């Protein structure tokens, strides 16, 4: 009877050890438990309304926004529930609407106004807010597309604005495009493909849509006005498409023609050129003076002493490159799983020793 009881006790202990091991493995990063609780990826696109002023998850119009031709409409894209690693997403915009130029290229999101990337409003507030990690950025490729005898590259130079995509919670690997589709005499689009790496489960992206200027399109070539302010009737759009090839993660935001008022001057958004400092000149040589009469040497801080002149501070160097950011993933650490497993083995082994026949015989008188 005792042997049968000890055999059953050993089987129960082994079963307990197996349960502890399975639980520890399920809690480890990448284990089945983590896959079950991982949230599905979500995508949310906002655009900036200047009159509110606030991020809008809806459309822009003359009631909430005023932008000039040549201005930059800021966009932010919050992506949640990602698996750390490599991803892709497409940014598509209407190049022409009703035969008129709309968004002719993409630019830095703070090119004309400077909204807070964690600002309230809209639906694209990142879970990393309010304290975002360091940002990383990459330049949009220049667009050599030609229409009406002019190129988009010429419009980029005419504006002078910086053309960069910014990301928090990851890094941008590459940006390819843009690829144009459709007839520019009607409705047409342009599209970039962005390859990025996330360091955790969330990333936030930001960029701007440049509103085409009539002073360039097409007046610079002697043609009629053909910028964003000439669009009538239907709005034009900015879209994000196919996160990692998924067709159900698309977003679309539009702007009405009533939101466009006025136009910026050529190169109004170009970075300011620092004024060069004048070359230093030699100071005039002072006339020789006779030595002073002998007398007591003045102490520091008293009348007649000469104070030591401090060096003039200079401004620290600036950098146009944004620092690389980092994010943190979610979930328990591997050390926790190992501790739980070892503790279970220890408790089970101690219990087996207490039930062994040899220990029982030693207790008999």
C-alpha positions as CSV (number, residue, x, y, z in Angstrom):
1,X,0.0,0.0,0.0
2,X,2.9,2.4,0.9
3,X,4.6,1.7,-2.4
4,X,1.5,2.4,-4.3
5,X,1.0,5.6,-2.4
6,X,4.5,6.7,-3.1
7,X,4.1,5.9,-6.8
8,X,1.0,8.0,-7.0
9,X,2.7,10.8,-5.1
10,X,5.6,10.9,-7.6
11,X,3.1,11.0,-10.5
12,X,1.3,13.9,-8.8
13,X,4.6,15.8,-8.3
14,X,5.6,15.3,-11.9
15,X,2.3,16.6,-13.1
16,X,2.7,19.7,-10.9
17,X,6.2,20.3,-12.4
18,X,4.8,20.0,-15.9
19,X,2.0,22.6,-15.1
20,X,4.6,25.0,-13.8
21,X,6.8,24.6,-16.8
22,X,3.9,25.1,-19.3
23,X,2.8,28.2,-17.4
24,X,6.3,29.7,-17.5
25,X,6.7,29.0,-21.2
26,X,3.4,30.6,-22.0
27,X,4.4,33.8,-20.2
28,X,7.7,34.1,-21.9
29,X,8.0,36.7,-24.8
30,X,6.8,35.0,-28.0
31,X,5.1,32.2,-26.1
32,X,1.5,31.2,-26.8
33,X,0.1,33.2,-23.9
34,X,1.7,36.4,-25.4
35,X,0.2,35.7,-28.8
36,X,-3.3,35.4,-27.3
37,X,-3.2,38.8,-25.5
38,X,-1.5,40.7,-28.2
39,X,-3.9,43.4,-29.5
40,X,-4.7,43.6,-33.2
41,X,-3.0,46.4,-35.0
42,X,-5.0,49.7,-35.2
43,X,-4.3,52.8,-37.4
44,X,-5.6,56.3,-36.9
45,X,-4.9,59.3,-39.1
46,X,-5.4,63.0,-38.0
47,X,-4.9,66.3,-39.7
48,X,-4.4,69.8,-38.2
49,X,-7.2,72.4,-38.2
50,X,-5.8,75.9,-37.8
51,X,-8.9,77.7,-36.5
52,X,-9.7,75.3,-33.7
53,X,-6.7,74.8,-33.4
54,X,-6.7,71.1,-32.9
55,X,-6.1,67.7,-34.5
56,X,-9.1,66.6,-36.5
57,X,-10.0,62.9,-37.1
58,X,-12.5,64.2,-39.7
59,X,-12.3,66.5,-42.7
60,X,-11.0,70.1,-43.0
61,X,-13.2,73.0,-44.4
62,X,-13.6,76.7,-44.2
63,X,-15.3,76.5,-40.8
64,X,-12.3,75.0,-39.0
65,X,-9.3,75.8,-41.2
66,X,-7.5,78.4,-43.3
67,X,-4.5,77.4,-45.4
68,X,-2.8,79.3,-48.2
69,X,-1.5,77.9,-51.4
70,X,2.1,76.8,-50.6
71,X,1.1,76.0,-47.0
72,X,1.7,72.7,-45.3
73,X,-1.2,70.6,-43.8
74,X,0.2,68.5,-40.9
75,X,-0.8,64.9,-40.5
76,X,-0.1,62.4,-37.8
77,X,-0.6,58.6,-37.9
78,X,-0.8,56.5,-34.7
79,X,-0.2,52.8,-35.1
80,X,-0.9,50.5,-32.1
81,X,-0.7,46.8,-31.5
82,X,2.4,46.2,-33.6
83,X,4.8,43.3,-33.2
84,X,8.3,44.7,-32.8
85,X,10.2,44.4,-36.1
86,X,9.9,45.4,-39.8
87,X,6.7,46.8,-41.3
88,X,5.5,48.7,-44.4
89,X,2.7,51.2,-45.0
90,X,1.7,53.3,-48.1
91,X,1.1,57.1,-48.0
92,X,-1.1,58.2,-50.9
93,X,-2.3,61.7,-51.8
94,X,-4.4,63.3,-54.5
95,X,-2.0,65.0,-56.9
96,X,-4.8,66.6,-59.0
97,X,-8.5,67.0,-58.2
98,X,-10.9,68.0,-61.1
99,X,-7.8,68.7,-63.3
100,X,-6.2,71.1,-60.8
101,X,-3.1,70.5,-58.7
102,X,-3.9,69.6,-55.1
103,X,-1.2,68.1,-52.9
104,X,1.9,68.3,-55.2
105,X,4.4,66.8,-52.7
106,X,5.0,65.7,-49.1
107,X,7.0,67.8,-46.6
108,X,8.0,68.2,-42.9
109,X,4.9,68.4,-40.8
110,X,6.1,71.6,-39.1
111,X,6.9,73.3,-42.4
112,X,4.2,76.0,-42.0
113,X,2.6,75.6,-38.5
114,X,4.0,73.6,-35.6
115,X,1.4,71.6,-33.8
116,X,2.3,69.3,-30.9
117,X,2.6,65.7,-32.0
118,X,0.9,64.7,-28.7
119,X,-1.7,67.5,-28.9
120,X,-5.3,66.8,-27.9
121,X,-8.2,66.3,-30.4
122,X,-8.6,63.8,-33.1
123,X,-8.2,60.1,-32.6
124,X,-4.5,59.6,-33.3
125,X,-3.1,60.4,-29.9
126,X,-0.3,57.8,-29.4
127,X,-0.2,55.6,-26.4
128,X,3.4,56.8,-26.0
129,X,2.2,60.3,-25.2
130,X,2.7,62.6,-23.4
131,X,6.4,61.7,-23.2
132,X,7.5,60.5,-26.7
133,X,10.8,58.8,-27.2
134,X,13.4,60.4,-29.4
135,X,12.4,61.0,-33.0
136,X,14.0,59.6,-36.2
137,X,13.4,61.1,-39.7
138,X,14.2,60.4,-43.3
139,X,13.8,62.5,-46.5
140,X,11.1,61.9,-49.0
141,X,12.7,61.2,-52.4
142,X,12.5,64.1,-54.8
143,X,9.7,63.8,-57.5
144,X,10.8,64.1,-61.1
145,X,7.2,63.7,-62.4
146,X,6.4,66.1,-65.3
147,X,3.1,67.7,-66.3
148,X,2.1,70.8,-68.3
149,X,5.8,71.3,-69.1
150,X,6.8,71.6,-65.4
151,X,8.1,69.1,-62.9
152,X,7.3,68.5,-59.2
153,X,11.0,68.9,-58.4
154,X,10.6,72.4,-59.7
155,X,7.7,73.0,-57.3
156,X,9.8,71.6,-54.4
157,X,12.6,74.1,-55.2
158,X,10.1,76.9,-55.6
159,X,8.8,76.2,-52.1
160,X,12.1,75.5,-50.4
161,X,10.5,73.7,-47.5
162,X,12.2,70.7,-45.9
163,X,10.7,67.4,-47.1
164,X,11.0,64.8,-44.3
165,X,9.0,62.0,-42.6
166,X,9.3,61.8,-38.8
167,X,8.7,58.7,-36.6
168,X,8.6,58.0,-32.9
169,X,9.0,54.5,-31.5
170,X,11.0,53.2,-34.4
171,X,13.2,54.0,-37.3
172,X,12.6,54.6,-41.0
173,X,14.4,52.0,-43.2
174,X,13.6,53.4,-46.6
175,X,11.0,55.4,-48.6
176,X,10.3,54.6,-52.2
177,X,8.4,56.5,-54.8
178,X,6.3,58.4,-55.5
179,X,4.4,56.5,-58.1
180,X,1.8,58.5,-60.0
181,X,-1.5,57.1,-61.3
182,X,-4.4,58.6,-63.2
183,X,-4.7,61.5,-65.6
184,X,-3.7,64.9,-64.4
185,X,-6.5,66.5,-66.5
186,X,-8.9,64.8,-64.0
187,X,-8.2,63.0,-60.7
188,X,-4.8,61.5,-60.1
189,X,-2.7,60.3,-57.2
190,X,0.9,59.8,-56.1
191,X,2.0,57.2,-53.6
192,X,5.1,56.5,-51.4
193,X,5.9,53.1,-49.8
194,X,7.5,53.5,-46.3
195,X,9.5,50.7,-44.7
196,X,10.0,51.1,-41.0
197,X,11.1,49.2,-37.9
198,X,9.2,49.4,-34.6
199,X,11.0,49.0,-31.3
200,X,7.8,48.2,-29.4
201,X,4.1,47.9,-30.0
202,X,3.4,51.5,-31.0
203,X,4.8,54.0,-33.5
204,X,3.7,57.6,-34.3
205,X,4.4,59.1,-37.7
206,X,4.1,62.8,-38.9
207,X,4.4,64.5,-42.3
208,X,2.8,67.4,-44.2
209,X,0.9,67.8,-47.5
210,X,2.1,70.7,-49.6
211,X,-0.7,72.7,-51.2
212,X,0.2,73.4,-54.8
213,X,0.9,77.0,-55.7
214,X,-0.6,78.7,-58.7
215,X,2.5,81.0,-58.9
216,X,4.3,77.8,-60.0
217,X,1.4,75.8,-61.5
218,X,1.3,77.1,-64.2
219,X,2.0,80.8,-64.1
220,X,5.8,80.4,-64.0
221,X,5.4,78.9,-67.5
222,X,3.0,81.6,-68.7
223,X,-0.1,79.5,-68.1
224,X,-3.3,80.1,-66.1
225,X,-3.5,79.6,-62.3
226,X,-3.7,75.9,-61.5
227,X,-2.9,75.5,-57.8
228,X,-5.0,74.1,-54.9
229,X,-7.0,77.3,-54.6
230,X,-8.5,76.6,-58.1
231,X,-10.1,73.3,-57.1
232,X,-13.9,73.6,-56.9
233,X,-16.6,71.3,-55.8
234,X,-15.2,68.1,-54.5
235,X,-12.4,67.9,-51.9
236,X,-9.1,66.1,-52.2
237,X,-7.6,63.5,-49.9
238,X,-4.6,62.1,-48.0
239,X,-4.6,58.4,-47.3
240,X,-2.6,55.6,-45.5
241,X,-3.0,52.2,-47.0
242,X,-2.1,48.5,-46.6
243,X,-0.3,48.3,-43.3
244,X,1.8,45.2,-43.8
245,X,-0.3,44.4,-46.8
246,X,-3.6,44.4,-44.9
247,X,-6.5,46.0,-46.8
248,X,-8.6,46.7,-43.6
249,X,-6.1,49.2,-42.0
250,X,-6.8,52.1,-44.4
251,X,-7.4,55.7,-43.4
252,X,-8.7,58.7,-45.5
253,X,-8.9,62.4,-44.6
254,X,-10.0,65.2,-47.0
255,X,-9.8,69.0,-47.3
256,X,-12.5,71.2,-48.9
257,X,-11.6,74.0,-51.3
258,X,-13.2,76.5,-48.9
259,X,-10.2,76.0,-46.6
260,X,-7.8,77.6,-49.1
261,X,-7.3,81.3,-48.8
262,X,-4.4,83.3,-50.3
263,X,-0.9,82.2,-51.4
264,X,2.6,82.2,-50.0
265,X,5.5,83.9,-51.8
266,X,8.3,81.9,-53.5
267,X,10.6,80.1,-51.1
268,X,8.6,81.5,-48.1
269,X,9.2,78.3,-46.2
270,X,12.9,77.8,-47.0
271,X,15.2,77.6,-44.0
272,X,16.7,80.9,-43.0
273,X,20.2,81.4,-44.3
274,X,22.5,82.4,-41.4
275,X,24.1,85.8,-41.8
276,X,27.9,85.5,-42.1
277,X,29.9,87.1,-39.4
278,X,32.3,90.0,-40.5
279,X,35.9,89.1,-40.7
280,X,37.8,90.2,-37.6
281,X,40.0,93.3,-37.9
282,X,43.2,94.0,-35.9
283,X,42.6,96.5,-33.1
284,X,44.4,99.9,-33.5
285,X,47.7,100.0,-31.7
286,X,47.6,102.2,-28.7
287,X,50.2,105.0,-28.3
288,X,53.0,104.2,-25.8
289,X,52.5,105.7,-22.4
290,X,55.1,106.4,-19.7
291,X,55.2,103.9,-16.8
292,X,53.2,104.9,-13.8
293,X,54.8,106.5,-10.8
294,X,55.9,104.1,-8.2
295,X,53.2,103.5,-5.6
296,X,51.3,100.8,-3.8
297,X,49.8,98.0,-6.0
298,X,46.0,98.1,-5.9
299,X,44.3,95.0,-4.5
300,X,41.8,93.1,-6.6
301,X,38.4,94.7,-6.3
302,X,39.7,98.1,-5.4
303,X,39.8,101.3,-7.4
304,X,42.5,101.3,-10.0
305,X,42.5,97.5,-10.5
306,X,41.9,96.0,-14.0
307,X,39.2,93.2,-14.0
308,X,39.8,90.1,-15.9
309,X,37.6,90.0,-19.1
310,X,35.5,86.8,-19.4
311,X,35.3,85.1,-22.8
312,X,32.1,85.7,-24.8
313,X,29.9,82.6,-24.8
314,X,29.1,81.1,-28.2
315,X,26.0,79.3,-29.3
316,X,26.2,75.5,-29.3
317,X,26.3,73.8,-32.7
318,X,23.0,72.8,-34.2
319,X,22.1,69.6,-36.1
320,X,19.5,69.0,-38.7
321,X,19.4,65.3,-38.0
322,X,16.9,64.2,-35.3
323,X,18.1,61.7,-32.7
324,X,17.1,58.1,-33.0
325,X,14.3,57.1,-30.8
326,X,13.6,53.9,-28.8
327,X,10.5,52.2,-27.6
328,X,9.8,49.5,-25.0
329,X,7.8,46.4,-25.7
330,X,5.1,45.0,-23.4
331,X,4.9,41.7,-21.5
332,X,6.8,39.8,-18.8
333,X,10.6,39.3,-18.9
334,X,12.2,35.9,-19.4
335,X,13.7,36.0,-15.9
336,X,10.3,35.9,-14.3
337,X,9.4,32.7,-16.2
338,X,12.7,31.0,-15.2
339,X,12.1,32.0,-11.5
340,X,8.6,30.5,-11.5
341,X,9.9,27.3,-13.1
342,X,12.7,26.8,-10.6
343,X,10.5,27.5,-7.6
344,X,8.0,24.9,-8.8
345,X,10.8,22.3,-9.2
346,X,12.1,23.1,-5.7
347,X,8.8,22.8,-4.0
348,X,7.9,19.6,-5.8
349,X,11.3,18.0,-5.0
350,X,11.0,18.9,-1.3
351,X,7.6,17.3,-1.1
352,X,8.9,14.1,-2.7
353,X,11.7,13.8,-0.2
354,X,9.3,14.2,2.7
355,X,7.2,11.3,1.3
356,X,10.2,8.9,0.6
357,X,10.2,5.4,2.4
358,X,13.7,5.9,3.7
359,X,12.7,9.1,5.6
360,X,9.7,7.2,7.1
361,X,11.9,4.4,8.3
362,X,14.3,6.8,10.0
363,X,11.5,8.2,12.1
364,X,10.5,4.7,13.5
365,X,11.9,4.0,17.0
